[in-house]
Amino acid sequence: MSAFLQEHPRNEEAWHILSFALTDPDKQAYALRRVLQINPRNRAARSQLARLQAPAPAAAPRVAPIAAPARAPAPTPAPAEERPRAISGLAISEVAAVATATGSQPPRSSLYFLATAEQALNPESRVRLGRERDPLGMPRVE
């Protein structure tokens, strides 16, 4: 990215994408200020810079932990057939890149999570089709 920006120092999109890749807030702010120098009307960069420069929220007061019950039952692992399958998806950096490419800006403090679930099979809830046919020729339910 830095090689590209050396060749194209006025590329607004490249500076904006770089701001998502950086972890140092000062460097992020520098990249966003460069975006705004190139295009002062870039609302996404202006909003992102404002969030970076906003004062940090006050720390929440510490609360003493609650003691566990004396006889807490030990968790039992689910049988292998009931365990969730591994979910493949995008890394956080890929989410930010996709969001930037599509023109939306993910908040820096958010984590996007997408899960797909499927109900376990229950043999008692099956619908069985018989040999008898309805007037349209479709099998009837037994």
C-alpha positions, 0 to 999 in steps of 0.5 A: 500500500505504501508503494502505491501511495508513493506513486499516487499520493493524491489517491483518496481511496488508497489513503482511506483504505490505509486508515483501516489497515493501520492500528496506531490511532495517530497514523490512522488520523494522519491518513484520514487527514490526507483523505480530507486534504484531497477531498474535504467533503468525504463524510466517511473520513470526517466521521471516522476522524471525529471518532478517533479524536473523541475523548475516551469514555470514562472507565466503568467502576469495578464491581466485585465478582459474585461468588459461585454457588457451593455445588455448581454442576460441572458442564457436560460436553454435548454429544459429538452429533450435537456439537456445532460445526465449524463456521467459515467466514471472513476475517475482521480485516476482510470485513473492513476491506469489503465494507470499504470497497462497497462504500460502507464504513464499519465502526472501528469498535464493532465485530460483525458475526454471521451464523447459519444454524440448522435444526437437529433432525427429529424422526418423530416429526417426519412426513411420510408419503403413501402410495395413494395419489390425490386428484393432481397425481401427487402422493398423499400424506400417510 
